[in-house]
Each structure stands twice: as C-alpha cells, then as structure tokens.
C-alpha cells in the first residue's frame, strides 16, 4: 500500500489557513484496519526537520488544525507546517523528512481538506503532498485568473523535499500563444511561496504557461476580493494525469521537454 502523505497548512494574503485530517480510508476495499493515530506537525528549521506531537485522533475521527494552533510551535512566519498521522510519535529532529509508518490508499489517495478562510468566506480542496525529488521541474497552465474590480490573483508555489536545506529557484511566466516572457519570480523549497500574478500584464484572453525548470511543486491558484468576501482556490494536475494508458511519466517528460523548448528566456 502507498504511504500516507503529509498535509500542509496553507497560507495566502489576508487569509487564515486550516487543514482537516480524517482518520478513515477514502474507500472500503484497500484498507480495513482502523486505529487511533498520533497527530504531528513537522517543519524545516535550521537545516533540519523538527516535529512535535499535538495529540491523537481516534479511529473514524476528524480534526481541524488551524495555522494559529501551531504558530507558537513553529515560531516563524515563512515556515510551512506539515501535518501527519502516524502509529508512533515521530523523532523530534531528523536530517531528512521522516518516512511515515502507516499505509495509505491509491485510488483515491488518502487526503485531507486544505482550506483558506476570511471572516466572511472560505475555500478548500482535497489534497496532500509527497516530497518531490530535487531534480524535479514544474509545468502548469493558468486558466484560473479572475478578472474584475478589486480582485487579487496569486500563485501559491507549494514545494516539499526530503532535504531540509533551503534552496531557491525561478518561476518563469509566458504567454502560451506566442511564448513571450511575462516575467520571473523567485521561489523557495519547503515553503509556500506567494507570487502575485496581477503585475505581469495577463489579459482575459491570455492563457499563461508557468514553468520552473529546477524545482517541482503543486501550483495553487488563489483569487480573492480585496474585502475578503469572495475566495477561489484551484490547482492544475501534472501532465501525467492527462494520460490514460501507457507510460504516463514518459508522456509527461515529452510534454515538459516540448514546452520547455518552446518557452526560452
């Protein structure tokens, strides 16, 4: 069985992040066992991974953890808290991201609800994250930008790697029709890097393509009205998700190489 993933607590401008964990399988054929689990928060700090147990979750139970619940533990605004469910408590310090001691599911994957809220609105999706290889890259198209008065748009670049050592990379934003460069932005490993998309001159008729050649990530597209009354959170799937038969990851490599060669700075 696949290993259960980590569940990040999201961050975005003007919002509070929260994650709802579920201690029950998303189907009734891959896993029959159910037991109480430890709830852990893990974060990267000082070139190492740190973990603290924040309680337990009964079999069949659910628990929501807010950014405010762990803020005093992680003690840094730019840190990405990663929640997990395990049979045993994780080590307090680790040189690499701990491998979790529980089994997950494949179809669908064992997920949590990842959300953002203001005083008057909330948005969420079912998600999880596994560590990316350091040699990974990202290709994503962006049809989710919202246009209108007092609307803000952001790319939330969500990266996790086993190595806690921080590193940086660059995101490049292009017009997919003519391959014109719209702009670049720096991103960081083991964080959610927030990039405002409103300053790149993207028009309603444009389909931006966003690439990162030296770092992989989950690209989340977040939009909000300036008063926080309306929120939108979307994400695109990796290119392999659109291949039904055959060698999906080989097809993804072909698609990435095609677009990486089309959009050149």
Backbone torsions as a table, in degrees:
resi	resn	phi	psi	omega
1	UNK	NA	150.8	178.4
2	UNK	-68.8	148.5	177.3
3	UNK	-74.0	143.2	176.6
4	UNK	-65.4	143.1	-174.4
5	UNK	-88.6	177.6	170.5
6	UNK	-90.3	158.4	-178.1
7	UNK	-128.8	106.5	-177.3
8	UNK	-73.9	155.5	166.8
9	UNK	-98.7	119.2	-172.9
10	UNK	-75.3	161.0	170.9
11	UNK	-139.0	148.4	177.0
12	UNK	-160.8	156.3	-177.5
13	UNK	-57.8	132.2	175.0
14	UNK	72.2	14.8	-176.0
15	UNK	-130.7	161.8	171.9
16	UNK	-108.0	133.3	179.1
17	UNK	-91.4	149.4	177.5
18	UNK	-155.0	154.7	-180.0
19	UNK	-138.2	130.5	177.7
20	UNK	-105.6	116.4	179.6
21	UNK	-88.5	147.4	178.4
22	UNK	-126.7	123.0	178.9
23	UNK	-98.6	54.0	173.1
24	UNK	-155.6	147.9	-174.8
25	UNK	-70.5	150.7	179.2
26	UNK	-81.4	0.6	173.3
27	UNK	-145.5	172.4	-175.6
28	UNK	-114.4	21.5	-180.0
29	UNK	-124.5	-22.3	-178.9
30	UNK	-86.3	-35.2	-177.6
31	UNK	-136.5	132.1	177.3
32	UNK	-106.2	-29.1	-176.5
33	UNK	-71.6	144.7	174.5
34	UNK	-147.7	134.5	-177.8
35	UNK	-151.4	164.2	175.7
36	UNK	-62.2	141.0	-178.1
37	UNK	-124.5	151.8	169.5
38	UNK	-76.6	142.4	174.0
39	UNK	-105.9	123.8	-175.4
40	UNK	-123.2	151.1	168.7
41	UNK	-120.2	128.9	-177.7
42	UNK	-122.9	139.5	179.4
43	UNK	-149.2	156.9	-179.5
44	UNK	-92.1	129.6	-179.5
45	UNK	-157.2	129.8	174.9
46	UNK	62.4	32.4	178.4
47	UNK	78.3	17.0	178.1
48	UNK	-146.1	162.7	172.9
49	UNK	-92.8	134.9	176.8
50	UNK	-117.3	146.2	-178.0
51	UNK	-138.8	141.1	173.6
52	UNK	-135.1	135.7	175.0
53	UNK	-77.3	133.8	-179.1
54	UNK	-120.3	23.4	175.5
55	UNK	128.7	-164.6	178.4
56	UNK	-130.3	164.3	178.2
57	UNK	-132.8	121.6	-176.6
58	UNK	-65.8	154.7	175.1
59	UNK	-56.1	131.2	-178.8
60	UNK	80.5	2.6	-175.0
61	UNK	-93.4	170.5	176.6
62	UNK	-133.1	148.7	177.9
63	UNK	-149.3	131.4	175.7
64	UNK	-98.6	133.0	178.4
65	UNK	-120.6	123.3	-179.2
66	UNK	-96.5	158.8	176.7
67	UNK	-57.1	-37.4	178.8
68	UNK	-63.4	-26.0	179.7
69	UNK	-70.3	-25.7	-176.4
70	UNK	-115.0	-0.2	-175.1
71	UNK	-59.5	-39.8	-178.8
72	UNK	-73.2	-20.4	179.5
73	UNK	-79.6	-48.1	-174.9
74	UNK	-82.1	-27.6	171.0
75	UNK	55.4	37.2	176.7
76	UNK	-160.9	136.9	-176.1
77	UNK	-73.5	-29.6	-174.5
78	UNK	-94.0	9.6	-178.5
79	UNK	-87.8	141.3	177.7
80	UNK	-97.9	111.6	176.9
81	UNK	-78.6	131.1	178.3
82	UNK	-114.7	118.9	178.0
83	UNK	-90.1	153.6	176.4
84	UNK	-152.5	159.7	174.4
85	UNK	-116.7	128.0	-177.5
86	UNK	-140.4	161.1	175.8
87	UNK	-76.7	-31.3	-179.4
88	UNK	-126.3	158.4	175.9
89	UNK	-66.5	141.6	179.3
90	UNK	-81.9	156.4	177.8
91	UNK	-63.1	147.1	-177.8
92	UNK	-66.8	-31.8	178.7
93	UNK	-132.6	142.9	179.8
94	UNK	-150.5	141.3	179.1
95	UNK	-77.2	-23.1	175.4
96	UNK	-131.0	159.6	-179.4
97	UNK	-58.8	124.4	-175.2
98	UNK	-59.2	140.9	171.9
99	UNK	-84.1	127.1	-173.4
100	UNK	-78.5	147.2	-170.9
101	UNK	-98.4	25.1	178.5
102	UNK	-127.4	157.0	179.5
103	UNK	-95.9	147.0	178.6
104	UNK	-111.2	-151.3	178.5
105	UNK	-129.3	164.3	-177.5
106	UNK	-105.0	-47.1	-175.2
107	UNK	-132.0	102.8	-8.8
108	UNK	-78.3	168.8	176.1
109	UNK	-67.3	151.7	176.5
110	UNK	-72.0	117.4	-171.9
111	UNK	-126.1	170.0	171.9
112	UNK	-121.3	170.8	173.5
113	UNK	-95.4	119.0	-178.3
114	UNK	-107.0	122.9	-171.3
115	UNK	-136.9	163.1	173.9
116	UNK	-131.5	140.8	-176.9
117	UNK	-140.0	150.7	165.3
118	UNK	-117.1	-172.3	179.6
119	UNK	-65.9	-21.5	-173.4
120	UNK	-127.2	0.6	-177.4
121	UNK	-151.9	161.4	179.2
122	UNK	-149.9	147.6	176.6
123	UNK	-144.8	150.0	-176.2
124	UNK	-159.3	169.2	171.3
125	UNK	-150.0	163.0	177.8
126	UNK	-87.1	118.1	-173.8
127	UNK	-153.3	174.2	178.7
128	UNK	-163.0	173.1	175.1
129	UNK	-147.2	136.5	171.6
130	UNK	-110.3	150.9	-178.6
131	UNK	-62.5	136.8	178.6
132	UNK	-86.8	150.2	173.0
133	UNK	-69.6	145.9	-179.2
134	UNK	-64.7	-18.1	178.5
135	UNK	-88.0	4.6	-175.4
136	UNK	-72.6	169.1	177.9
137	UNK	-143.6	174.4	-178.2
138	UNK	-136.4	136.0	172.5
139	UNK	-132.7	123.3	-180.0
140	UNK	-147.4	142.7	172.8
141	UNK	-100.6	151.3	-170.2
142	UNK	-123.5	83.2	176.3
143	UNK	-92.0	7.7	-168.0
144	UNK	-100.0	3.7	-179.5
145	UNK	-65.9	133.7	-179.9
146	UNK	-99.2	135.8	-179.3
147	UNK	-116.0	141.5	-179.7
148	UNK	155.3	171.4	179.7
149	UNK	-66.7	137.6	173.7
150	UNK	59.7	36.2	177.2
151	UNK	-113.7	132.8	178.2
152	UNK	-113.7	142.7	-178.3
153	UNK	-126.4	138.9	-177.8
154	UNK	-139.3	148.8	164.4
155	UNK	-100.2	125.0	174.2
156	UNK	-102.2	106.2	-175.9
157	UNK	-90.2	103.5	-172.4
158	UNK	-102.4	108.0	-178.6
159	UNK	-122.8	138.7	170.2
160	UNK	-138.2	132.4	175.7
161	UNK	-129.7	159.8	-179.5
162	UNK	-67.8	-34.0	179.9
163	UNK	-77.8	123.3	-179.1
164	UNK	-78.1	-9.0	-178.5
165	UNK	-64.3	122.0	-176.8
166	UNK	-68.7	142.7	173.7
167	UNK	-144.5	164.7	-177.8
168	UNK	-123.3	160.7	176.3
169	UNK	-148.7	178.2	178.6
170	UNK	-121.3	136.7	171.3
171	UNK	-96.8	136.2	178.8
172	UNK	-117.5	133.5	-177.6
173	UNK	-116.0	124.2	-176.5
174	UNK	-126.1	159.5	165.8
175	UNK	-81.5	120.1	-174.4
176	UNK	-68.1	-20.7	-177.5
177	UNK	-77.3	-44.9	-175.6
178	UNK	-117.8	5.1	177.7
179	UNK	62.1	22.0	177.9
180	UNK	-74.5	135.0	179.7
181	UNK	-74.3	124.3	177.4
182	UNK	-89.6	-31.9	-179.4
183	UNK	163.5	174.8	179.7
184	UNK	-132.7	160.3	177.3
185	UNK	-152.1	147.5	177.8
186	UNK	-83.5	143.0	176.1
187	UNK	-130.2	160.9	-174.5
188	UNK	-128.6	148.4	178.7
189	UNK	-75.2	153.8	176.4
190	UNK	55.8	36.9	178.8
191	UNK	-146.6	170.9	161.4
192	UNK	-103.9	108.5	177.0
193	UNK	-89.3	123.5	-178.1
194	UNK	-95.2	121.3	-179.5
195	UNK	-120.3	120.5	175.1
196	UNK	-72.9	129.7	-179.8
197	UNK	-95.2	-1.0	-172.0
198	UNK	-80.6	-13.7	-177.4
199	UNK	-99.9	12.0	-175.7
200	UNK	-102.1	7.2	176.9
201	UNK	67.4	36.7	179.6
202	UNK	-85.0	123.1	-178.5
203	UNK	-93.7	160.9	179.3
204	UNK	-56.7	-27.8	-178.9
205	UNK	-88.8	-3.1	-178.0
206	UNK	-84.4	149.4	168.2
207	UNK	-118.8	97.6	-179.7
208	UNK	-70.2	146.8	169.5
209	UNK	-117.2	130.8	-175.3
210	UNK	-118.6	128.3	-178.1
211	UNK	-128.1	150.1	167.8
212	UNK	-134.8	116.2	-170.1
213	UNK	-83.8	-16.8	-173.2
214	UNK	-127.3	12.8	177.8
215	UNK	-155.7	137.4	177.0
216	UNK	-95.9	158.4	-178.3
217	UNK	-165.8	164.6	165.5
218	UNK	-91.8	117.0	179.2
219	UNK	-87.6	116.3	178.0
220	UNK	-108.3	132.8	179.5
221	UNK	-107.9	117.4	-174.4
222	UNK	-119.5	129.4	176.4
223	UNK	-127.1	146.5	178.6
224	UNK	-150.3	150.4	167.8
225	UNK	-80.2	152.7	-173.9
226	UNK	-62.4	-24.0	177.9
227	UNK	-87.9	-0.9	177.8
228	UNK	76.0	10.0	-176.8
229	UNK	-78.7	-23.2	-178.3
230	UNK	-133.1	133.3	-179.1
231	UNK	-132.0	149.8	175.1
232	UNK	-141.9	134.9	179.4
233	UNK	-135.7	118.6	-178.1
234	UNK	-134.3	159.9	173.7
235	UNK	-144.7	154.6	175.9
236	UNK	-100.8	157.5	-179.5
237	UNK	-95.2	154.0	176.3
238	UNK	-62.0	152.3	-176.7
239	UNK	-53.3	-31.3	-179.9
240	UNK	-62.2	-23.1	-178.6
241	UNK	-66.6	-19.2	-177.2
242	UNK	-94.3	3.6	178.4
243	UNK	-105.4	123.3	-173.4
244	UNK	-89.2	-46.0	-175.9
245	UNK	-118.9	165.7	174.5
246	UNK	82.4	-159.6	-177.0
247	UNK	-85.7	91.0	-172.8
248	UNK	-60.2	-42.1	-176.2
249	UNK	-73.5	-27.5	173.4
250	UNK	-68.2	-39.2	177.4
251	UNK	-64.0	-39.1	178.1
252	UNK	-61.9	-40.8	179.1
253	UNK	-61.6	-40.9	179.1
254	UNK	-63.6	-45.0	-179.7
255	UNK	-62.9	-44.0	179.7
256	UNK	-63.1	-47.2	-179.2
257	UNK	-61.8	-36.5	178.2
258	UNK	-60.4	-49.4	-176.6
259	UNK	-75.4	-35.6	177.5
260	UNK	-62.1	-32.0	178.0
261	UNK	-79.1	-23.6	-180.0
262	UNK	-78.6	-37.7	-176.5
263	UNK	-106.5	103.8	-175.3
264	UNK	-126.7	130.0	179.4
265	UNK	-73.1	NA	NA
